[in-house]
Amino acid sequence: MSRRNNVRGPTSALTEFLKENNITPTTIATRAATQNQPIAGPSNSEQADVEDEAENPTRRKRRNRAAVTSGYDSDDLDEPESPVKKKKTSAAAEKSKAKKTAKKNEDSDHNPDNDAYTALSKAFRGNKPPNGSIESCAECEKEFSVSQYTMAANPGPGFWCHPCAKKLGNDPFKKPAPPRKRKAPAAKRTIVNFEERRFPTLVETCINIISNHIDDIEAFGEIGTMNMEAISKAISKKRSLNSENVQLFYGAENTILTLYDVTKLSPTSLITLGHLNPNLTTLRLDYCGLISDEVINSWCSSLPNLVHLQLLGPFLVRAPAWVAFFQSHPQLQSFLITQSPRFTLECLQALVETSGKTVTRVGLREVGLLSDEFLGVLESLSGKLSYLDISEPAKSCSDEAVNSLLGAVGSTLTHLNLSGHIELTDDVLHSGVLPNITNLNELSLSNLPLLTDEGVARFFSQWSNPPLTAVDFSRNPSLSTDSFIELMNHSGEGLHSLDINGWKDVSGKALENIGTQARDLRKIDLGWCRELDDFIMKAILEGCKSWLSEVKVWGCNKVEGNWVHSGTRTKAKILGIETHTSM
């Protein structure tokens, strides 16, 4: 009974050799069947076979077994052989193994068969005629002499002559790409770490002392209100204020508390703030996004004396909490919030109903639900309101609603901010501000694209209000020279802050008069005023030398800072010079 091996795995060297020499079970069976038949040949062949049979008595049995076995069987084929044949088989196996290893390790760049231009087709690889022989072109059928540059036709059979090879997009004379050199492993670099030592600034020293000795707050002694605010700004600038070091600013005797960055204060810490500062009358918290309903509700009882509240970013507070707070603080005089999307009309009504007799400052900046109905409620504050900020709404209010509001509260206003109401027109200036407001100090009308240069110029030329101290008409690209001239004629002598960023068409001559008409300026933003250059800057700096502390010139590509070389010196910060001139 024959043994069938169904295991398939790596083949032996002998099996590989038999495959290469086309030796199959069929040929072996045929040879075994004809073993006893007389065949012509030298007499010494028979003698060799007889001797071979005598030396290997099991050979005949294995041949008969192979005759009835189908498929390859390495175990049956790897039989003992004569020393001569075994030597040849071993040599062939070693040669085959060497070929495989060489083929595996050969780089593709060194193999001409892998080159797209010189590789022969699969049907003709290894059968290319010798150089100098004559062949017929597979494309044009003309005879040509074979050379080392001759290319096999694709698809075959045959070869191409040089002209046809070029015509078909193959360059037989193209030089093969140079072999890629393997990069030697780079030597490991030694990186030297170092730290630049420098003296810390006074601000850094204060922050470090406070952070390292927060448990010994009493060691700081009496800091004073002025120093306390400076330290608060320094800590907030680097966002170092947390629930531990914030206790430095707490005290039962405090009446005013200003924290410029409470991002890291949790709701629990903000509740604690009210309990540890029960006598506060003025509270300002910036970046207070973690204030929740629970915090506001706790302040209803823990801060009974509060009259001024200013919050930047109370996103989470809902309407019921605001209403409860207003009802517990009927004495509120100032309520300023920025970015409070859940502040509703009901909240504003509660504020007006409970604090209508005392409130003088209302700020609803970036309140998403602000609408004309809000302005109607604010009209009931007639004769009391001095500060009004309803800027940057999600949806602009109308000219009619704004004019009606200004008609009711305009006579007492000293600060007005209507920025971002993109649907307001010149009519607000002529029908709302001009006849109703005569005591204003600060006016902000930024980003009102429907304002015209002629309308603004006419407004300032007719307005009887005293000179303004702060003006912000930025992001109004339609305003130009006429508006600027009338603005400076009206308020130049009293201005401390001026922002005309985006007035791209205002003339250089008008800008040059800033130094003579507005000598008391502290801050000025001239960004994107295209006519501003070094000569105008020199005139402004020389005219406003006494008080000027900051000038912004972003987008003014004619400003290079050359006034420094002409001897003009200034203590003001010049921000936005495109050539990065150091001031």
LUMROLUM-675397 format. One line per 4 residues: number of its first residue (from 1); their letters; for each residue x, y, z of C-alpha. Coordinates in steps of 0.05 Angstrom, whole numbers, padded with zeros to 5 digits. Each point is the difference from the previous one (the first is absolute). Layout:
NUM> A> X,Y,Z ~ ...
***
This chain:
1> MSRR> 00000,00000,00000 ~ 00029,00065,-00021 ~ 00011,00056,00051 ~ -00031,00066,-00020
5> NNVR> 00030,00063,00029 ~ -00050,00057,00001 ~ 00045,00049,00037 ~ 00023,00058,-00042
9> GPTS> 00058,00042,00023 ~ 00069,00024,-00021 ~ 00028,-00047,-00054 ~ 00067,-00034,00007
13> ALTE> 00059,00014,-00045 ~ -00010,-00067,-00036 ~ -00073,00015,-00015 ~ 00021,00067,-00028
17> FLKE> 00053,-00032,-00043 ~ -00050,-00052,-00028 ~ -00048,00056,-00018 ~ 00053,00038,-00038
21> NNIT> 00021,-00062,-00039 ~ -00072,-00020,-00017 ~ 00004,-00065,00040 ~ -00071,-00019,00020
25> PTTI> -00033,-00062,00029 ~ -00023,-00018,-00070 ~ 00071,-00002,-00028 ~ 00023,-00040,00060
29> ATRA> -00057,-00050,-00009 ~ 00015,-00007,-00074 ~ 00073,-00013,00015 ~ -00019,-00053,00052
33> ATQN> -00048,-00035,-00047 ~ 00052,-00006,-00055 ~ 00056,-00020,00047 ~ -00001,-00075,-00021
37> QPIA> -00007,00012,-00075 ~ 00063,-00007,-00043 ~ 00021,00067,-00027 ~ 00056,00016,-00048
41> GPSN> 00061,00030,00031 ~ 00071,-00015,00021 ~ 00011,-00065,00036 ~ 00029,00036,00059
45> SEQA> -00068,00033,00013 ~ -00033,-00066,00016 ~ 00058,-00019,00044 ~ -00008,00066,00038
49> DVED> -00074,-00012,00010 ~ 00012,-00070,00026 ~ 00052,00025,00048 ~ -00046,00055,00022
53> EAEN> -00056,-00049,00013 ~ 00047,-00044,00041 ~ 00024,00057,00043 ~ -00071,00027,00013
57> PTRR> -00049,-00058,00010 ~ -00058,00045,00021 ~ 00005,00045,-00062 ~ -00047,-00042,-00043
61> KRRN> -00054,00001,00055 ~ 00003,00075,00005 ~ -00005,00009,-00075 ~ -00062,-00044,-00002
65> RAAV> -00029,00041,00057 ~ 00014,00064,-00038 ~ -00037,-00027,-00061 ~ -00066,00001,00036
69> TSGY> 00010,00064,00040 ~ -00030,00065,-00027 ~ 00029,00068,00015 ~ 00067,00018,00029
73> DSDD> 00024,-00036,00062 ~ 00065,00025,00027 ~ 00007,-00056,00050 ~ -00004,-00054,-00054
77> LDEP> 00044,00036,-00050 ~ 00057,00016,00047 ~ 00031,-00069,-00006 ~ 00072,-00020,00008
81> ESPV> 00039,00011,-00063 ~ 00068,-00016,-00027 ~ 00058,00043,00024 ~ 00008,00031,-00069
85> KKKK> -00073,00018,-00009 ~ -00005,00024,00072 ~ 00059,00047,-00012 ~ -00033,00028,-00063
89> TSAA> -00067,00009,00036 ~ 00033,00035,00058 ~ 00036,00048,-00047 ~ -00064,00015,-00038
93> AEKS> -00037,00013,00065 ~ 00054,00047,00025 ~ 00000,00036,-00067 ~ -00076,00008,00002
97> KAKK> 00003,00025,00071 ~ 00054,00051,-00018 ~ -00043,00025,-00058 ~ -00060,00011,00045
101> TAKK> 00042,00037,00052 ~ 00032,00044,-00053 ~ -00068,00016,-00031 ~ -00029,00018,00068
105> NEDS> 00057,00045,00020 ~ 00007,00034,-00067 ~ -00019,00073,00002 ~ -00056,00020,-00048
109> DHNP> 00041,00059,-00026 ~ 00056,-00048,-00023 ~ -00048,-00047,-00035 ~ -00008,00019,-00074
113> DNDA> -00063,-00043,-00004 ~ -00034,00047,00049 ~ 00014,00062,-00043 ~ -00063,00022,-00037
117> YTAL> 00040,00018,-00063 ~ 00048,-00058,-00008 ~ -00039,-00059,00029 ~ -00018,-00055,-00048
121> SKAF> -00072,-00025,-00005 ~ -00015,-00061,00042 ~ -00005,-00044,-00062 ~ 00070,00018,-00023
125> RGNK> 00041,00009,00063 ~ 00062,-00043,-00006 ~ -00012,-00011,-00076 ~ 00028,00064,-00028
129> PPNG> 00041,-00014,-00064 ~ 00074,00013,00004 ~ 00026,00069,-00019 ~ 00012,00007,-00075
133> SIES> -00054,-00049,-00022 ~ -00054,00023,-00048 ~ -00073,00004,00024 ~ -00065,00028,-00029
137> CAEC> -00032,00057,00039 ~ -00066,-00021,00032 ~ -00029,00068,-00016 ~ 00024,00021,-00070
141> EKEF> 00025,-00069,-00022 ~ 00066,00029,-00025 ~ 00064,-00038,00013 ~ 00050,00028,00049
145> SVSQ> 00063,-00021,00035 ~ -00008,-00021,00073 ~ 00041,00040,00050 ~ 00003,00007,00075
149> YTMA> -00053,00055,-00005 ~ -00051,-00043,-00036 ~ -00066,-00003,00037 ~ -00050,-00057,00001
153> ANPG> -00069,00016,-00029 ~ -00055,00010,00051 ~ -00044,-00038,-00011 ~ 00044,-00053,-00033
157> PGFW> 00023,-00038,-00036 ~ 00059,00033,-00035 ~ 00044,00061,00009 ~ -00004,00073,-00019
161> CHPC> 00050,00039,-00042 ~ 00026,00064,00031 ~ -00046,00049,-00039 ~ -00062,-00040,00017
165> AKKL> 00019,-00005,00073 ~ 00007,00077,00003 ~ -00065,00010,-00038 ~ -00037,-00044,00051
169> GNDP> 00027,00042,00058 ~ 00059,-00042,00022 ~ 00070,00027,-00003 ~ 00049,-00059,-00011
173> FKKP> 00059,00046,00012 ~ -00024,00027,00067 ~ 00052,-00009,00052 ~ -00024,-00041,00059
177> APPR> -00009,00037,00065 ~ 00062,-00002,00043 ~ -00006,-00050,00056 ~ -00023,00029,00065
181> KRKA> 00053,00001,00052 ~ -00017,-00023,00067 ~ 00013,00053,00051 ~ 00046,-00019,00055
185> PAAK> -00032,00005,00068 ~ 00010,00070,00026 ~ 00044,00007,00060 ~ -00040,00014,00063
189> RTIV> 00002,00073,00015 ~ 00014,00026,00069 ~ -00051,00052,00019 ~ 00021,00048,00054
193> NFEE> -00058,00028,00040 ~ 00010,00067,00032 ~ -00042,00052,00034 ~ 00011,00074,-00009
197> RRFP> 00005,00032,00067 ~ -00028,00069,00008 ~ -00027,00044,00056 ~ -00075,-00008,00009
201> TLVE> -00044,00061,-00008 ~ -00034,00031,00059 ~ -00067,-00028,-00023 ~ 00028,-00070,-00003
205> TCIN> 00031,00008,00068 ~ -00066,00021,00030 ~ -00038,-00058,-00032 ~ 00052,-00050,00023
209> IISN> -00001,00027,00071 ~ -00076,-00002,00003 ~ -00003,-00071,-00030 ~ 00055,-00028,00046
213> HIDD> -00025,00031,00064 ~ -00075,-00001,-00010 ~ -00009,-00033,00068 ~ 00035,00058,00033
217> IEAF> -00042,00056,-00028 ~ 00007,00040,00065 ~ 00075,00007,-00014 ~ -00015,00049,-00056
221> GEIG> -00028,00050,00050 ~ -00042,00059,-00024 ~ 00002,00001,-00076 ~ -00047,00057,-00014
225> TMNM> -00054,00008,-00053 ~ 00046,00026,-00054 ~ 00051,-00055,00007 ~ -00055,-00052,00006
229> EAIS> -00028,00018,-00069 ~ 00069,00000,-00031 ~ 00014,-00070,00028 ~ -00069,-00023,-00025
233> KAIS> 00017,00023,-00070 ~ 00069,-00033,00002 ~ -00028,-00067,00023 ~ -00057,00002,-00049
237> KKRS> 00046,00016,-00058 ~ 00032,-00068,00007 ~ -00065,-00034,00022 ~ 00031,-00020,00066
241> LNSE> -00061,00017,00042 ~ -00030,-00062,00032 ~ -00042,-00020,00059 ~ 00060,00002,00047
245> NVQL> 00035,00066,-00015 ~ -00065,00038,-00012 ~ -00008,00002,00075 ~ 00053,00054,00001
249> FYGA> -00053,00048,-00027 ~ -00055,-00020,00048 ~ -00017,00036,00064 ~ -00061,00018,00041
253> ENTI> 00020,00073,-00005 ~ 00001,00001,-00076 ~ -00051,00044,-00035 ~ 00030,-00005,-00070
257> LTLY> 00025,-00063,-00034 ~ 00026,-00005,-00071 ~ 00027,-00066,-00028 ~ 00020,00003,-00073
261> DVTK> 00002,-00075,-00014 ~ -00040,-00051,00041 ~ 00003,-00055,-00052 ~ 00029,-00049,00051
265> LSPT> -00049,00015,00055 ~ -00052,-00054,00008 ~ -00073,00014,00019 ~ 00017,-00021,00071
269> SLIT> 00056,00052,00002 ~ -00046,00054,-00027 ~ -00052,-00017,00054 ~ 00056,00006,00052
273> LGHL> 00017,00069,-00029 ~ -00067,00026,00023 ~ 00006,-00029,00070 ~ 00071,00028,00012
277> NPNL> -00016,00069,-00027 ~ -00069,00016,00029 ~ 00008,00076,-00002 ~ 00014,00007,-00074
281> TTLR> -00034,00057,-00036 ~ 00037,-00006,-00066 ~ 00018,-00066,-00034 ~ 00032,-00010,-00067
285> LDYC> 00018,-00070,-00026 ~ 00029,-00011,-00070 ~ -00002,-00067,-00037 ~ -00049,-00028,00051
289> GLIS> -00028,-00056,-00044 ~ -00008,-00047,00059 ~ -00051,00043,00036 ~ -00063,-00041,00006
293> DEVI> -00070,00008,00027 ~ 00024,-00026,00068 ~ 00052,00055,00004 ~ -00049,00056,-00017
297> NSWC> -00051,-00029,00049 ~ 00053,-00001,00056 ~ 00018,00072,-00014 ~ -00072,00020,00012
301> SSLP> 00013,-00009,00075 ~ 00076,00003,00007 ~ 00009,00068,-00035 ~ -00057,00042,00026
305> NLVH> 00035,00067,-00009 ~ 00018,-00009,-00074 ~ -00018,00060,-00043 ~ 00049,-00007,-00059
309> LQLL> 00007,-00065,-00038 ~ 00042,-00011,-00062 ~ 00008,-00070,-00030 ~ 00035,-00023,-00064
313> GPFL> -00024,-00067,-00026 ~ -00055,-00025,00048 ~ -00024,-00050,-00053 ~ -00033,-00051,00046
317> VRAP> -00046,00045,00041 ~ -00074,-00010,-00018 ~ -00058,00049,00005 ~ -00029,-00023,00068
321> AWVA> 00068,00011,00034 ~ 00006,00070,-00029 ~ -00071,00017,00022 ~ 00013,-00024,00071
325> FFQS> 00064,00040,00003 ~ -00034,00065,-00022 ~ -00056,-00011,00050 ~ 00050,-00008,00056
329> HPQL> 00040,00063,-00021 ~ -00050,00057,-00012 ~ 00056,00050,00014 ~ 00041,-00018,-00063
333> QSFL> 00030,00061,-00033 ~ 00044,-00033,-00053 ~ -00013,-00065,-00038 ~ 00050,-00016,-00056
337> ITQS> 00003,-00068,-00033 ~ 00035,-00025,-00063 ~ -00014,-00065,-00037 ~ -00061,-00026,00037
341> PRFT> -00043,-00038,-00051 ~ -00053,-00021,00051 ~ -00017,00071,00023 ~ -00072,00009,-00022
345> LECL> -00051,00056,-00004 ~ -00030,-00025,00065 ~ 00068,00012,00034 ~ 00004,00071,-00024
349> QALV> -00072,00014,00023 ~ 00018,-00026,00069 ~ 00061,00046,00002 ~ -00041,00061,-00020
353> ETSG> -00057,-00016,00048 ~ 00043,-00012,00061 ~ 00057,00050,-00012 ~ -00032,00050,-00046
357> KTVT> 00008,00056,00050 ~ 00073,-00011,00014 ~ 00033,-00031,-00062 ~ 00041,00049,-00042
361> RVGL> 00046,-00046,-00039 ~ -00025,-00056,-00044 ~ 00045,-00042,-00046 ~ -00028,-00057,-00042
365> REVG> 00059,-00013,-00046 ~ -00002,-00060,-00045 ~ -00067,-00023,00028 ~ -00027,-00048,-00052
369> LLSD> -00074,00012,00013 ~ 00004,00076,-00002 ~ -00056,00029,-00044 ~ -00044,00061,-00009
373> EFLG> -00043,-00024,00058 ~ 00059,00007,00046 ~ 00008,00073,-00020 ~ -00073,00012,00015
377> VLES> 00010,-00025,00072 ~ 00062,00044,00009 ~ -00041,00063,-00018 ~ -00030,-00003,00070
381> LSGK> 00069,00020,00028 ~ -00011,00071,-00027 ~ 00036,00055,00038 ~ 00047,-00048,00037
385> LSYL> 00043,-00038,-00049 ~ 00071,00027,-00010 ~ 00034,-00061,-00030 ~ -00031,-00042,-00056
389> DISE> 00035,-00057,-00037 ~ -00043,-00043,-00045 ~ 00055,-00017,-00050 ~ 00015,-00062,-00042
393> PAKS> -00069,-00034,00000 ~ -00014,-00063,-00038 ~ -00053,00038,-00040 ~ 00001,00075,-00012
397> CSDE> -00052,00045,00029 ~ -00038,00048,-00045 ~ 00009,00075,-00009 ~ -00070,00013,00028
401> AVNS> 00012,-00039,00065 ~ 00068,00032,00012 ~ -00026,00071,-00013 ~ -00058,-00012,00047
405> LLGA> 00047,-00024,00055 ~ 00047,00059,-00009 ~ -00059,00047,00003 ~ -00018,-00028,00068
409> VGST> 00068,-00007,00034 ~ 00048,00041,-00043 ~ -00002,00064,00041 ~ 00039,-00032,00058
413> LTHL> 00047,-00045,-00040 ~ 00076,00010,00007 ~ 00020,-00066,-00033 ~ -00034,-00032,-00061
417> NLSG> 00021,-00062,-00038 ~ -00041,-00023,-00059 ~ 00055,-00039,-00036 ~ -00018,-00060,-00042
421> HIEL> -00072,00019,-00017 ~ 00013,-00009,-00074 ~ -00069,00025,-00022 ~ 00006,00069,00032
425> TDDV> 00007,00058,-00048 ~ 00016,00075,00002 ~ -00071,00010,00026 ~ 00022,-00023,00070
429> LHSG> 00051,00057,00002 ~ -00047,00054,-00026 ~ -00066,-00022,00032 ~ 00025,-00037,00062
433> VLPN> 00065,00030,00024 ~ 00000,00071,-00027 ~ -00065,00025,00031 ~ 00001,-00041,00065
437> ITNL> 00072,-00006,00025 ~ 00040,00060,00022 ~ 00044,-00025,00058 ~ 00036,-00059,-00031
441> NELS> 00073,-00015,00016 ~ 00012,-00066,-00035 ~ -00031,-00022,-00066 ~ 00011,-00069,-00033
445> LSNL> -00031,-00012,-00068 ~ 00045,-00055,-00026 ~ -00020,-00047,-00057 ~ -00060,00038,-00027
449> PLLT> 00011,-00011,-00074 ~ -00060,00042,-00022 ~ 00029,00065,00028 ~ 00022,00048,-00055
453> DEGV> 00057,00050,-00002 ~ -00047,00057,-00016 ~ -00050,-00018,00055 ~ 00053,-00006,00055
457> ARFF> 00034,00065,-00021 ~ -00066,00037,00002 ~ -00016,-00029,00068 ~ 00064,00024,00033
461> SQWS> -00005,00068,-00033 ~ -00070,00010,00032 ~ 00007,-00035,00067 ~ -00001,00046,00061
465> NPPL> 00030,-00051,00047 ~ 00066,00019,00036 ~ 00064,-00032,-00028 ~ 00002,-00075,00010
469> TAVD> 00056,-00034,00039 ~ -00005,-00068,-00035 ~ -00023,-00015,-00071 ~ -00003,-00068,-00033
473> FSRN> -00022,00001,-00073 ~ 00042,-00060,-00022 ~ -00019,-00050,-00054 ~ -00040,00051,-00039
477> PSLS> 00035,-00001,-00068 ~ -00048,00051,-00032 ~ 00023,00055,00047 ~ 00056,00044,-00027
481> TDSF> 00031,00069,00000 ~ -00063,00043,00009 ~ -00022,-00040,00061 ~ 00069,00003,00031
485> IELM> 00008,00075,-00010 ~ -00068,00015,00033 ~ 00015,-00050,00056 ~ 00065,00034,00017
489> NHSG> -00031,00069,-00005 ~ -00053,-00022,00050 ~ 00038,-00042,00050 ~ 00074,00005,-00015
493> EGLH> 00018,00043,00060 ~ -00032,-00048,00050 ~ 00018,-00068,-00029 ~ 00038,-00050,00042
497> SLDI> -00016,-00061,-00042 ~ -00012,-00003,-00075 ~ -00013,-00062,-00043 ~ -00010,00008,-00075
501> NGWK> 00026,-00069,-00019 ~ -00022,-00016,-00071 ~ -00008,00071,-00027 ~ 00041,-00019,-00061
505> DVSG> -00015,00063,-00042 ~ 00013,00055,00051 ~ 00051,00049,-00028 ~ 00070,00008,00027
509> KALE> -00009,00075,00010 ~ -00060,-00012,00045 ~ 00039,-00052,00041 ~ 00058,00048,00007
513> NIGT> -00044,00049,00039 ~ -00008,-00050,00057 ~ 00065,00026,00031 ~ -00027,00071,00003
517> QARD> -00074,-00011,00014 ~ 00003,-00058,00050 ~ 00060,00013,00043 ~ -00030,-00037,00061
521> LRKI> -00006,-00067,-00035 ~ 00021,-00061,00041 ~ -00018,-00055,-00048 ~ -00013,00000,-00074
525> DLGW> -00015,-00055,-00051 ~ 00016,00019,-00072 ~ 00001,-00070,-00028 ~ -00013,-00007,-00075
529> CREL> 00002,00074,-00012 ~ 00039,-00008,-00065 ~ 00026,00071,-00005 ~ 00035,-00002,00067
533> DDFI> 00076,00003,-00009 ~ 00062,00017,00040 ~ -00006,00075,-00011 ~ -00072,00001,00028
537> MKAI> 00021,-00045,00057 ~ 00056,00047,00018 ~ -00049,00059,00002 ~ -00048,-00039,00044
541> LEGC> 00054,-00023,00049 ~ 00030,00069,00006 ~ -00069,00033,00010 ~ -00026,-00051,00052
545> KSWL> 00066,-00012,00035 ~ -00024,00016,00070 ~ -00054,-00053,00010 ~ 00002,-00049,-00058
549> SEVK> 00012,-00072,00025 ~ -00023,-00045,-00057 ~ -00007,00005,-00076 ~ -00025,-00057,-00044
553> VWGC> 00019,00001,-00073 ~ -00020,-00070,-00024 ~ -00007,-00003,-00075 ~ 00035,00067,-00013
557> NKVE> 00055,-00025,-00047 ~ 00029,00070,-00010 ~ 00021,00004,00073 ~ 00071,-00025,00009
561> GNWV> 00023,00034,00063 ~ 00050,00047,-00033 ~ -00020,00058,00046 ~ 00047,-00031,00052
565> HSGT> 00060,00017,-00043 ~ -00023,00072,-00008 ~ 00006,00011,00075 ~ -00074,-00007,00020
569> RTKA> -00005,-00041,00064 ~ -00063,-00024,00034 ~ -00019,-00041,00061 ~ -00062,-00026,-00036
573> KILG> -00005,-00072,-00023 ~ -00005,-00004,-00075 ~ -00036,-00064,-00019 ~ -00008,-00030,-00069
577> IETH> 00060,00024,-00040 ~ 00007,-00050,-00057 ~ 00076,00007,-00004 ~ 00004,-00020,00074
581> TSM> 00039,00063,00017 ~ 00019,-00002,00073 ~ -00026,00060,00038
***
